[in-house]
């Protein structure tokens, strides 16, 4: 099942479920957030709860997308309680891209093992433990809260101080935290973990700065298990024409970590288990247009698509005007 959110003419949210029998409104569902908490409190699966509620009118999701009525597939009534986070160096092949950005040479001219490659090797050796215990912890980063989340179709804003604005096609886990602090996975969605790769390349310690950018996810959430092998396409269009396109792989068959391991190392921190919070946790990528020498420009449109996730995720790039910051003493 795929679920999404649209707004009607009065800006009321409607939850939409896509099943083999059609794409229809879920009766009595005020939002995906409230639906997920209801399922957690009732101790039932989300699909079961949706089927109990039943379905109403048919929805043309593609038309809603064109009309700008398709919003992020989950939100929180208080945007400060939605967290955007992610992990890196988790996909087979991803280290080569990252390593090329952080190349170091030893004193005698021979290539040294970079921190990126060390982290990647740690994942290869310990990211998929066979004993069911937690494996090695991955690279982790923070992107912001719900104020940084951008709806499908809405522009990703690049701040005036940014040195680059590049896409990262990823799969994100979507979670709500139950009343007792238990994380509940709603499902998985496409995401664009939008980043500043030039800033990151200046020095690896600038990674945190490079990640504090918008992110977009959706348009639909896949409820259920993540497919082992995900094959999608990431592209950039300019003036209506494709100027860069490349396949991307995800799913555990193409990763050096299990999803369970990545989830453990995020939610092991009590601050991320606060009742009622929403988490969008992005699992990493191995494909970047930046690695192919592409520099995105204002007006370009990023598109990330994979058949299992329904509609593609599209976002145009916009430059944010300078906003001087003044700190005033009280």
C-alpha angles and dihedrals in degrees: 000000000000121000131191142161130244131176122228128216092285093049092251115148118244122192112223125199123198114205136155088274096055147285111291144156116266109237116244096000112136094186141337087256094057091042092053093049090048090054092048092050093046093047093233133122119263094240091051092050092049092050090050091054093049131210137285134187125356117256129208099218095184091055090048088051092053091048093051093245096117107095134182108305092238133018138165126238087235109044091205088070095060113086127203112201139147151180130234139202090036100122129078105254095018093104092064091059094046093042092055087057094051104036115163131186127210121231093267092051098255117130113261125213105263124219087251092057091045090053091046092051090050088056093048091052100039111011095094107043114190096208096067092247123121114282131210115317117250132224106283133195142177122230103179141266134290092296086070094051115105123201120239108275094021121112124268105227119221111203119236092248094054119117094200141006114208139162127240114195108213146152115245129202113226116212143174123196115233126227092266094048096264114144112231120197112224092186143272134296142181113262140187107217092197112203146168104244097177091058090048091051093056089070132341089234087067090067091102091054092047093055099051093097139105120289131194130202138180138352083195135017119225106221112209136029122350112248112250093229119036120182117186143152131246118197143166121213124199121190090351093305127106107247097172133016134168138162120248130201130210140153124091093287087067098038137085092215133051118240088239091057093050090048092049094053092050100045096039086087111084091216087069093052100065112141114258097015123132123220129198104191117185117209103207139256144237097206128077130161086212090066088060092053095258119150112197118221134206109280095030115129122222115210126188119183139173123165096231092061102054119225119030121254110244128181131164121222119243132180115233115223119242114275112193113220120215123186112208127199118233 
